[in-house]
Amino acid sequence: MVFLTRVSGLYRWSVTEMGNTARILLRSSKFMVGIFIIIAIILTIIIYPLINTGNPTEMKALAYQPPSKDMVLGSDNFGRDVLLELVYGTRNSLLVGILAGVIATAIGIIIGLLAGYAGGITDDLLTALTNIFLVIPQIVILILITVSLKQRSLVISAVIIGLTTWPWTARSVRAQTSSLRNREHVNIAKISGYNTSKIIVSEILPYIASYIAMAFILQIGSGIIIEATLSMLGLGPYNTITLGIMLQWSILFEAPAAGAWWAFIPVCLSVAFITFSLYLMNSGMDEIFNPKIRS
């Protein structure tokens, strides 16, 4: 009976808090601007391929043809429609960022919760593992892993990024969990006979959900930037289009020297808009959930 009562109370608390949080977020100008940009980008990559059903890898013109009525953003070094490539590249980069964000956040949550709640030698071992990943430059690990692979796809690239970008999420979750594990409501749950998994799920996770959401948003942006970096180095996925691969093509085939600004500036702006909108969303949430800067 105690368990049912506590779970029911937790459920009512969660629904109420989610409603209050949603109303507060809607009043945050930073969050609203960020989410508006993201929604606009998502709608574009969904709707435009329905309007322009062409193949983004099809050669339709000569290399570096300037923008025209037929091709709004001109052609790239292969004579392909840059706008159509940009839409598909943005979609694929977002997929990589989201998948990498899910993997990195999930690993960070698991390790952070275990280390923060268990304490003792478990905390020491998991913290040592996290510090090892933090000490070694991430780009070095990514390059070594990527170079050793014979095939690279969007999923493989996302998995590699996710497996190497979790440490700072784990540290943040561990710090929050450590501050919660001796709180009164957690001690009451222990006395009530809750096992460790139930305590973590019902007594700790609801209190750090906002931090996890912010970490996930930042992980998506990080995944997109890392994919672009690897692709520009020639270590991106094969036989597909991403924003990073489009930048690699523009560098290899000297688009700046040819004056073909349409082959790389729109791509840079896409990366900037996506990451900037995610930053705005995170900043808006931080102003609400962080008591030190809450207005």
FENSULUR-V847954 format. One record per pair of residues at least 24 apart in sequence whose C-alpha atoms are under 8 Angstrom apart, sorted by sequence separation. I is the first residue (numbers start at 1). J is the second residue. D is the distance in whole Angstrom. If there is no record, write none. Layout:
BEGIN
{{I J D} {I J D}}
END
This chain:
BEGIN
{{56 80 7} {180 204 7} {243 267 6} {56 81 7} {138 164 7} {138 165 8} {177 204 7} {243 270 8} {56 84 6} {57 85 8} {243 271 7} {56 85 5} {54 84 8} {133 164 7} {177 208 8} {52 84 8} {56 88 7} {176 208 7} {134 167 6} {133 167 7} {134 168 8} {49 84 8} {173 208 8} {131 167 8} {130 167 5} {49 87 8} {130 168 8} {173 211 8} {48 87 8} {173 212 8} {130 170 7} {130 171 8} {45 87 5} {44 87 7} {45 88 7} {127 171 8} {45 90 7} {45 91 6} {169 215 6} {225 271 8} {224 271 8} {42 91 8} {224 275 8} {221 274 7} {165 219 8} {221 275 5} {99 155 8} {103 159 7} {107 163 8} {104 161 8} {112 169 8} {113 170 8} {116 173 8} {117 174 8} {221 278 7} {96 154 6} {100 158 5} {104 162 4} {108 166 5} {112 170 4} {116 174 4} {221 279 8} {95 154 8} {96 155 7} {99 158 6} {100 159 6} {103 162 5} {104 163 6} {107 166 6} {108 167 6} {111 170 6} {112 171 6} {115 174 6} {116 175 7} {119 178 8} {99 159 7} {100 160 8} {102 162 7} {103 163 7} {104 164 7} {108 168 8} {109 169 7} {110 170 8} {112 172 7} {113 173 6} {114 174 8} {116 176 8} {117 177 6} {218 278 7} {96 157 7} {97 158 7} {100 161 6} {101 162 6} {104 165 6} {105 166 6} {108 169 5} {109 170 6} {112 173 5} {113 174 6} {116 177 5} {117 178 6} {162 223 8} {217 278 6} {218 279 7} {92 154 7} {96 158 5} {100 162 4} {104 166 4} {108 170 4} {112 174 4} {116 178 4} {161 223 6} {217 279 8} {99 162 8} {100 163 8} {103 166 8} {107 170 7} {108 171 8} {111 174 8} {112 175 8} {105 169 6} {109 173 6} {113 177 6} {117 181 6} {217 281 8} {218 282 7} {104 169 8} {108 173 7} {112 177 7} {116 181 8} {158 223 7} {161 226 7} {217 282 7} {161 227 8} {214 282 5} {158 227 8} {157 227 7} {214 285 7} {214 286 8} {210 285 8} {211 289 8} {157 236 7} {210 289 7} {157 237 7} {156 237 8} {153 236 8} {154 237 6} {152 236 7} {153 237 5} {152 237 5} {153 238 6} {151 237 8} {152 238 6} {113 200 8} {143 230 8} {151 238 7} {147 235 7} {146 235 6} {143 235 8} {109 212 8} {105 212 7} {105 215 7} {105 216 6} {102 216 7} {105 219 7} {101 216 6} {104 219 7} {101 217 8} {101 218 8} {101 219 5} {100 219 7} {101 220 5} {100 220 7} {98 219 8} {99 220 8} {97 219 7} {98 220 5} {101 223 7} {97 220 4} {100 223 6} {97 221 6} {97 222 7} {98 223 8} {94 220 8} {97 223 4} {96 223 7} {97 224 5} {96 224 7} {94 224 7} {97 227 8} {93 224 6} {96 227 8} {93 227 7} {92 241 7} {93 242 5} {92 242 6} {93 243 6} {91 242 8} {89 241 5} {90 242 6} {88 241 7} {89 242 4} {90 243 6} {88 242 7} {89 243 5} {85 241 7} {86 242 8} {86 243 7} {89 246 8} {77 249 7} {77 250 7} {76 250 8} {77 253 7} {77 255 8} {82 262 8} {86 266 8} {90 270 7} {82 263 7} {86 267 7} {76 263 6} {74 262 7} {75 263 7} {3 192 8} {73 262 6} {74 263 8} {2 192 8} {73 263 8} {64 255 8} {10 202 7} {14 206 7} {66 260 7} {7 202 7} {67 262 8} {64 260 6} {66 262 7} {64 263 8} {37 273 7} {38 274 7} {37 274 8} {38 277 6} {37 277 6} {38 278 8} {34 276 7} {35 277 7} {34 277 4} {35 278 8} {33 277 7} {34 278 6} {34 279 7} {34 280 5} {35 281 6} {33 280 7} {34 281 5} {33 281 8} {31 280 6} {32 281 7} {30 280 5} {31 281 4} {30 281 6} {31 282 7} {31 283 7} {30 283 7} {31 284 5} {30 284 5} {31 285 7} {29 284 7} {28 284 6} {25 284 7} {25 285 7} {25 288 8} {24 288 8}}
END
